[in-house]
Amino acid sequence: MQPEPAITSADDPREFAATLSAMYDAAMSGGKMPAHPRAVISESWARAADAGVDPEHGTDDDPLTFAAVQQRRAESGLADSLEAIVGGLSAVVTDSDNLVIVADASGHVLWRAGESRALRRADRLRFTEGASWTEKHVGTNAIGTALAAHRPVQVFSAEHFVRSHHAWTCTAAPIRDPRTGELLGVIDVSGPAPSIHPATLALVHSVALLTEAQLREQHRAQLDLLRSVGAPIVSRVGQPAVVIDQHGWVAAVNQVPAVARIAMSRPLVAGRSVIGSLGLCDVDPLPGGWLVRAAQNADPHGTVISVTAETDGSVSVHVESGAAGWTFRPSPRHLQIIELLADHPEGLTASALATELFGSPDRTVSARAEMSRLRKHLRELLASSPYRFTESVQVRFAA
């Protein structure tokens, strides 16, 4: 069923805005309302009032720093979908005063796209990268209300809780992670109230569903890649075993009932632990996932990363972890990171790593980008905050 728009094609936007304004004034003053707000709006107004939001000015909240925004972009799971999102909504922002906004699951604005005049107009409302647009900060709005209601929402004019937002209309739809069902963020289109169109809600909702479908296809491709690595390993371990990704999705099995996903109560780490219906298991890391074996009497092995100089002058890195093993050729920068993390088992902050790699603590974005690329080879063996190898890892350097 399609979500309900704030206004239909039969409504006159100016007349409807006047009715909403009178309704809003009565609601805020405790008077008799000439009409009643939609259920999604009245419920949002109640949440905003309970949170103590000032209907005249909203609630002060410092935006995230540039570095924090960059980190959230990398961790949002939406960076690779940004181009498709903006492209899917280009018709409503090209040569117009509308903006496309992508916010994360916490309601913080991560990306904006639109004409310069629209961006300047949004700046005056502090509708900028890093700003929080949750209901507890700015009251009823499409981003915050879509997150709270877990469904697509269109908010028109005086349906906004904060009066200074009444000149705007905004339409948002949440995006869910197809691997976990959890919210990843929100797609939003915002602009002048007179520019509202009932079809905008359906369009934004469609782009959100398309984004989820693309994420689902990306996950299938990642699972296929993990299967190509894990299937040969799991077939020769000689005991009940399964290869799964970080979310428990199964890529390969041996002597274990085939299921699509194994429920996990917490993120896996290398070593021995009880995993759902599998019981006590030995867990070894793979690129992009885990090899999970029925526990034997012996203690699980640690993981050894061997860095070797080859005869042709290149360097290879071999990872040996229990029954799993793989080799890759690191770039000079990644080799430097491996050496640094081996020398600092207590870990390095992003700024400390940036200083070591680039000679400046301000280049944290570049340092995080390099760590993100290295994770493709050593994903489960790297911990963060600070960056370090996990406790089970030994790094050995051979001549």
C-alpha positions as CSV (number, residue, x, y, z in Angstrom):
1,M,0.0,0.0,0.0
2,Q,1.3,3.4,-1.0
3,P,2.0,5.9,1.9
4,E,-0.5,8.7,2.4
5,P,0.7,12.1,1.0
6,A,0.1,15.3,2.9
7,I,-1.9,16.8,0.1
8,T,-3.9,15.3,-2.8
9,S,-4.2,16.6,-6.4
10,A,-7.7,17.8,-5.5
11,D,-6.5,20.2,-2.8
12,D,-5.5,23.8,-3.3
13,P,-2.0,24.1,-1.7
14,R,-2.6,27.7,-0.6
15,E,-6.0,27.0,0.9
16,F,-4.7,23.9,2.6
17,A,-1.7,25.7,4.0
18,A,-4.0,28.4,5.5
19,T,-6.1,25.7,7.1
20,L,-3.0,24.0,8.5
21,S,-1.7,27.3,9.9
22,A,-5.0,27.9,11.7
23,M,-5.0,24.4,13.0
24,Y,-1.4,24.7,14.2
25,D,-2.0,28.1,16.0
26,A,-5.0,26.6,17.8
27,A,-3.0,23.4,18.8
28,M,-0.1,25.4,20.2
29,S,-2.4,27.8,22.1
30,G,-4.8,25.2,23.4
31,G,-7.7,26.6,21.4
32,K,-10.3,24.8,19.3
33,M,-8.8,23.5,16.1
34,P,-10.7,24.1,12.8
35,A,-9.5,20.6,11.6
36,H,-7.5,17.7,13.1
37,P,-4.0,16.8,11.9
38,R,-3.3,13.4,10.4
39,A,-2.5,10.7,12.8
40,V,1.1,10.6,11.8
41,I,1.4,14.3,12.5
42,S,-0.5,14.4,15.8
43,E,1.6,11.6,17.1
44,S,4.8,13.4,16.0
45,W,3.6,16.7,17.6
46,A,3.1,14.8,20.9
47,R,6.6,13.3,20.8
48,A,8.1,16.7,20.0
49,A,6.2,18.3,22.9
50,D,7.2,15.6,25.3
51,A,10.9,16.1,24.2
52,G,10.6,19.8,25.1
53,V,11.1,21.2,21.6
54,D,10.6,24.9,21.3
55,P,7.9,25.4,18.6
56,E,9.3,28.8,17.7
57,H,13.0,28.0,17.4
58,G,13.6,24.3,17.9
59,T,16.3,22.9,20.1
60,D,19.9,23.9,19.9
61,D,22.3,21.1,18.9
62,D,25.8,21.5,17.6
63,P,26.3,19.8,14.2
64,L,28.9,17.1,13.7
65,T,32.4,18.0,12.8
66,F,33.6,17.5,9.2
67,A,35.7,14.5,10.3
68,A,32.7,13.0,12.1
69,V,30.5,13.4,9.0
70,Q,33.2,11.8,6.9
71,Q,33.4,8.8,9.2
72,R,29.6,8.4,9.4
73,R,29.5,8.5,5.6
74,A,32.0,5.7,5.4
75,E,30.1,3.7,8.0
76,S,26.5,4.4,6.8
77,G,26.4,1.7,4.2
78,L,24.9,4.2,1.8
79,A,28.0,5.8,0.2
80,D,27.9,3.5,-2.8
81,S,24.2,4.2,-3.4
82,L,24.5,8.0,-3.3
83,E,24.9,8.5,-7.1
84,A,21.8,6.3,-7.8
85,I,19.7,8.1,-5.2
86,V,20.5,11.6,-6.5
87,G,20.1,10.4,-10.1
88,G,16.7,8.8,-9.3
89,L,15.5,12.2,-7.9
90,S,17.2,14.5,-10.3
91,A,13.8,15.5,-11.9
92,V,12.6,17.2,-8.7
93,V,15.8,19.1,-8.0
94,T,17.2,20.2,-11.4
95,D,16.4,23.9,-12.0
96,S,14.3,24.0,-8.9
97,D,14.5,25.1,-5.2
98,N,14.3,21.5,-4.0
99,L,17.1,19.6,-2.3
100,V,17.8,15.9,-2.0
101,I,19.0,15.0,1.5
102,V,20.5,11.7,2.7
103,A,20.6,11.2,6.5
104,D,21.8,8.3,8.6
105,A,19.8,6.2,11.0
106,S,20.5,8.8,13.8
107,G,18.9,11.6,11.7
108,H,22.2,13.4,10.9
109,V,22.4,14.9,7.5
110,L,25.3,13.3,5.6
111,W,24.8,14.5,2.0
112,R,22.9,17.3,0.2
113,A,22.4,17.8,-3.5
114,G,20.6,20.7,-5.2
115,E,21.0,24.1,-6.9
116,S,23.2,26.7,-5.0
117,R,20.2,28.9,-4.2
118,A,18.4,26.0,-2.6
119,L,21.5,25.1,-0.6
120,R,21.8,28.7,0.7
121,R,18.1,28.7,1.7
122,A,18.7,25.5,3.6
123,D,21.8,27.0,5.3
124,R,19.6,29.6,6.9
125,L,17.6,26.9,8.7
126,R,20.9,25.1,9.6
127,F,19.8,22.3,7.3
128,T,23.4,21.4,6.6
129,E,25.7,18.4,6.7
130,G,26.2,17.2,10.2
131,A,23.0,18.7,11.6
132,S,20.6,16.5,13.5
133,W,17.0,16.5,12.1
134,T,15.5,14.1,14.7
135,E,12.1,15.0,16.2
136,K,13.8,15.7,19.6
137,H,15.9,18.5,18.0
138,V,13.6,20.0,15.3
139,G,10.2,18.5,16.0
140,T,8.0,17.1,13.3
141,N,9.8,16.9,9.9
142,A,10.0,14.3,7.2
143,I,13.4,13.0,8.2
144,G,12.9,12.7,11.9
145,T,9.3,11.5,11.6
146,A,10.1,8.9,9.0
147,L,12.7,7.5,11.4
148,A,10.3,7.6,14.4
149,A,7.3,6.1,12.4
150,H,9.4,3.7,10.4
151,R,7.6,4.6,7.2
152,P,7.5,7.1,4.4
153,V,6.2,10.5,5.4
154,Q,5.3,13.8,3.7
155,V,5.2,16.9,5.9
156,F,3.6,20.1,4.5
157,S,3.9,23.6,5.7
158,A,2.3,24.1,9.2
159,E,2.4,20.3,9.8
160,H,6.0,21.0,10.9
161,F,6.3,21.5,14.6
162,V,8.7,24.4,14.5
163,R,7.2,27.6,13.0
164,S,10.2,28.6,11.0
165,H,9.8,25.4,8.9
166,H,6.3,26.3,7.8
167,A,7.6,27.7,4.5
168,W,8.9,24.2,3.6
169,T,7.5,20.9,2.5
170,C,9.6,17.7,3.0
171,T,9.1,14.1,1.9
172,A,11.2,11.3,3.2
173,A,11.4,7.5,3.1
174,P,13.5,5.2,5.3
175,I,16.1,2.8,3.9
176,R,16.5,-0.6,5.6
177,D,19.6,-2.9,5.5
178,P,18.4,-6.0,3.6
179,R,20.9,-8.1,5.5
180,T,19.6,-7.2,9.0
181,G,16.3,-5.3,8.6
182,E,17.8,-2.4,10.5
183,L,17.4,1.2,9.4
184,L,20.4,2.6,7.5
185,G,19.0,6.1,7.0
186,V,16.5,8.3,5.2
187,I,16.1,9.8,1.7
188,D,14.5,13.2,1.8
189,V,13.3,15.8,-0.8
190,S,12.7,19.3,0.7
191,G,11.8,22.6,-0.8
192,P,9.4,25.5,-0.8
193,A,5.9,24.6,0.4
194,P,4.1,25.8,-2.8
195,S,6.2,23.3,-4.8
196,I,4.6,20.3,-3.2
197,H,3.2,17.5,-5.4
198,P,1.4,14.4,-4.2
199,A,3.5,12.2,-6.5
200,T,6.7,13.2,-4.7
201,L,6.0,10.8,-1.9
202,A,5.5,7.9,-4.2
203,L,8.7,8.9,-6.1
204,V,10.9,9.1,-2.9
205,H,9.4,5.9,-1.6
206,S,10.2,4.2,-5.0
207,V,13.8,5.4,-4.9
208,A,14.2,4.1,-1.3
209,L,12.9,0.7,-2.4
210,L,15.2,0.7,-5.4
211,T,18.1,1.5,-3.1
212,E,17.3,-1.5,-0.9
213,A,17.1,-3.7,-4.0
214,Q,20.5,-2.6,-5.1
215,L,21.9,-3.2,-1.6
216,R,20.4,-6.7,-1.7
217,E,22.1,-7.4,-5.0
218,Q,25.4,-6.1,-3.6
219,H,25.0,-8.5,-0.7
220,R,24.4,-11.4,-3.0
221,A,27.5,-10.6,-5.0
222,Q,29.5,-10.4,-1.7
223,L,28.1,-13.7,-0.6
224,D,29.0,-15.3,-3.9
225,L,32.6,-14.0,-3.5
226,L,32.8,-15.4,0.0
227,R,31.4,-18.7,-1.3
228,S,34.2,-18.9,-3.9
229,V,36.8,-18.6,-1.1
230,G,35.0,-20.6,1.5
231,A,33.5,-23.6,-0.4
232,P,36.9,-25.2,-1.1
233,I,38.0,-24.7,2.5
234,V,34.8,-26.0,4.1
235,S,34.9,-29.1,1.8
236,R,38.3,-30.3,3.1
237,V,38.1,-29.6,6.8
238,G,36.7,-33.1,7.5
239,Q,34.2,-32.0,10.1
240,P,30.8,-30.2,10.4
241,A,31.5,-26.6,9.2
242,V,29.8,-23.6,7.7
243,V,31.0,-20.4,6.1
244,I,29.0,-17.3,7.0
245,D,29.3,-13.5,6.5
246,Q,29.4,-10.9,9.3
247,H,25.6,-11.0,9.6
248,G,25.2,-14.8,9.7
249,W,24.2,-15.4,6.0
250,V,25.4,-18.8,4.9
251,A,27.8,-19.1,1.9
252,A,28.9,-22.7,2.2
253,V,28.2,-25.8,4.4
254,N,29.7,-29.2,5.1
255,Q,27.9,-31.8,7.2
256,V,25.6,-29.1,8.5
257,P,21.9,-28.7,7.7
258,A,21.5,-26.1,5.0
259,V,19.9,-22.8,6.1
260,A,19.9,-19.3,4.7
261,R,21.1,-17.6,7.9
262,I,22.4,-18.5,11.3
263,A,21.1,-16.3,14.2
264,M,23.9,-14.7,16.2
265,S,23.4,-12.9,19.5
266,R,26.6,-10.8,19.1
267,P,29.3,-10.1,16.5
268,L,31.7,-13.0,16.0
269,V,35.4,-12.9,17.0
270,A,38.1,-15.4,16.3
271,G,38.3,-18.2,18.9
272,R,35.8,-20.5,20.5
273,S,32.2,-19.6,21.3
274,V,28.7,-20.9,21.3
275,I,26.8,-20.1,18.1
276,G,23.1,-20.6,17.9
277,S,22.0,-24.1,17.0
278,L,25.6,-25.1,16.1
279,G,26.7,-25.2,19.7
280,L,30.4,-24.9,20.7
281,C,32.4,-23.8,17.6
282,D,35.9,-22.8,16.6
283,V,35.7,-19.5,14.6
284,D,38.3,-18.6,12.0
285,P,38.3,-15.4,9.9
286,L,38.0,-15.4,6.1
287,P,38.0,-12.4,3.8
288,G,34.5,-11.0,4.2
289,G,33.3,-13.7,6.6
290,W,34.0,-16.6,9.0
291,L,34.7,-20.3,8.9
292,V,32.8,-21.9,11.7
293,R,33.7,-25.4,12.7
294,A,32.3,-27.8,15.3
295,A,34.7,-27.5,18.2
296,Q,37.3,-30.3,18.7
297,N,39.1,-31.1,21.9
298,A,42.1,-29.0,21.0
299,D,42.1,-25.3,21.7
300,P,41.4,-23.1,18.7
301,H,44.5,-21.8,16.9
302,G,45.4,-18.1,16.8
303,T,45.8,-16.2,13.5
304,V,49.2,-15.7,12.0
305,I,49.9,-13.0,9.5
306,S,53.2,-13.7,7.7
307,V,54.8,-10.9,5.7
308,T,57.3,-12.2,3.2
309,A,59.6,-10.5,0.7
310,E,59.5,-12.3,-2.6
311,T,62.4,-12.9,-5.0
312,D,60.9,-10.5,-7.6
313,G,61.1,-7.7,-5.0
314,S,57.4,-7.6,-4.2
315,V,55.9,-8.4,-0.8
316,S,53.2,-11.0,0.0
317,V,51.0,-11.4,3.0
318,H,49.8,-14.8,4.0
319,V,47.1,-15.2,6.6
320,E,46.8,-18.6,8.4
321,S,43.9,-19.0,10.8
322,G,43.0,-22.5,11.9
323,A,41.7,-24.3,8.8
324,A,41.5,-21.1,6.8
325,G,44.2,-19.4,4.9
326,W,44.7,-16.9,2.1
327,T,47.4,-14.7,0.5
328,F,47.3,-11.2,-1.0
329,R,49.8,-8.6,-2.2
330,P,49.7,-5.4,-0.2
331,S,50.3,-1.9,-1.6
332,P,53.3,-0.1,-0.1
333,R,50.8,2.0,2.0
334,H,49.0,-1.1,3.3
335,L,52.4,-2.7,4.1
336,Q,53.2,0.4,6.1
337,I,50.0,0.1,8.0
338,I,50.6,-3.5,8.8
339,E,54.0,-2.7,10.2
340,L,52.6,0.2,12.3
341,L,49.8,-1.8,13.8
342,A,52.3,-4.7,14.6
343,D,54.5,-2.1,16.3
344,H,51.6,-0.6,18.3
345,P,49.5,-3.6,19.6
346,E,47.7,-1.1,21.9
347,G,46.3,0.6,18.7
348,L,46.5,3.9,16.9
349,T,43.8,6.6,16.8
350,A,42.9,7.9,13.4
351,S,44.9,11.1,14.0
352,A,47.9,9.1,15.2
353,L,47.7,6.9,12.1
354,A,47.4,9.9,9.9
355,T,50.5,11.5,11.5
356,E,52.5,8.2,10.9
357,L,51.3,7.8,7.3
358,F,51.1,11.4,6.0
359,G,53.0,13.5,8.6
360,S,49.8,15.4,9.6
361,P,47.1,14.5,12.3
362,D,44.6,16.5,10.1
363,R,44.6,13.8,7.4
364,T,42.3,11.4,9.2
365,V,39.9,11.1,6.2
366,S,42.8,9.7,4.1
367,A,43.9,7.4,6.9
368,R,40.4,6.0,7.3
369,A,40.1,5.5,3.6
370,E,43.3,3.4,3.6
371,M,42.1,1.4,6.5
372,S,38.8,0.8,4.7
373,R,40.7,-0.6,1.7
374,L,42.9,-2.8,3.9
375,R,39.8,-4.3,5.5
376,K,38.9,-5.9,2.2
377,H,41.9,-8.3,2.9
378,L,41.9,-8.4,6.7
379,R,38.4,-7.5,7.6
380,E,37.7,-9.5,10.8
381,L,41.4,-9.2,11.9
382,L,41.2,-5.4,12.3
383,A,39.6,-3.6,15.2
384,S,38.8,0.1,15.4
385,S,38.7,2.9,18.0
386,P,41.7,2.7,18.1
387,Y,42.8,0.9,15.0
388,R,44.6,-2.4,15.9
389,F,44.9,-6.1,15.2
390,T,42.5,-8.3,17.3
391,E,44.0,-10.1,20.2
392,S,44.3,-13.5,18.5
393,V,46.6,-12.1,15.7
394,Q,50.3,-12.6,15.5
395,V,52.3,-10.7,12.8
396,R,55.6,-12.2,11.6
397,F,58.0,-10.6,9.2
398,A,60.3,-12.9,7.1
399,A,63.3,-11.7,5.3
